[in-house]
Amino acid sequence: MRQYLYILFFFLSSCSSSEPKTVFEERTGLSISDSISNIKVTDNYELQEGEFSIVFKTTESQINSWLNSSPPWNNLKWHKGQIPPGIGIATQFNFPERVGLATNDDGKTTYFGDENLIKLLNDTTNYYSYVEDCCSDEKGLRFHDGRLLILQPHTRMIYFATWDF
């Protein structure tokens, strides 16, 4: 049975576009009507496990259009601020290194690792939407499988990732 699921997965994934704009629209449900540039696609999936991300720059009006509409994945509103550690640790986007988590004596959790990724994840001007695709009720497996979209109005950068670990 599992073999049939893998075959179905490969068949369906081969039917979808590899054009980053189209992949972004299909996976987020958000339409891109303005120009995009500096597109970076990273696909670290190996043996059905890993992360896929798209990072690009767009216009202020495109970001405002998205912020004035519903966020992806049936979320009721856009979240604003730092990316929660349980979500951010799963992403790498196109940064050279990942981040880890450290908890101090007061119980506060912080990121360590790639400095630029830490800056992105800790940016209080982020707007973001996320969905947990697996294991939300299983202790210890939170955000094992999910999706994250970050909009940065001040830089006009967009970060999208989907992962399965």
Secondary structure, DSSP 8 states (H G I E B T S, - for coil): -HHHHHHHHHHHHHHS---HHHHHHHHH-----S--EEEEEEE--BTTBEEEEEEEE--HHHHHHHHTS--STT-SS-EESS--HHHHTT--TT-SS-EEEEE-TTS-EEEEE-HHHHHHHH-TT-EEEEEEEE-TTSTT-TTSEEEEEEEETTTTEEEEEEEE-
